[in-house]
Amino acid sequence: MELPLVTTVTTLLLVLIVVVTCQEQRFDCPPGYCFGVKCVSDESCPKNETLVPTFCGCCQRCVPIIGEGGRCIIFNGAPPKSACDRKLRCCHGTCKKTCGE
């Protein structure tokens, strides 16, 4: 049984709207948000980890360091779960020296 053309087009439009909306969503921290946040002091990290800002940049925490060619993920507005090593950047999901195609 085939769906009517109107139902198919409507479904595709709804999926497109959801995808675009999800990609545009970003949480902005409200003014004064960090005022009530208590940070755990992490002045230094274990070997093969580095300090990165937490949500809204209120504190810092240790995360694993990823070497060249390792997989990295950046979510807009979310604190990182790992970091590329020094002199590397996260380019299309991989830690690289440059992001040139």
Order of alpha helices (4+ residues) and beta strands (2+ residues): alpha-beta-beta-beta-beta-beta
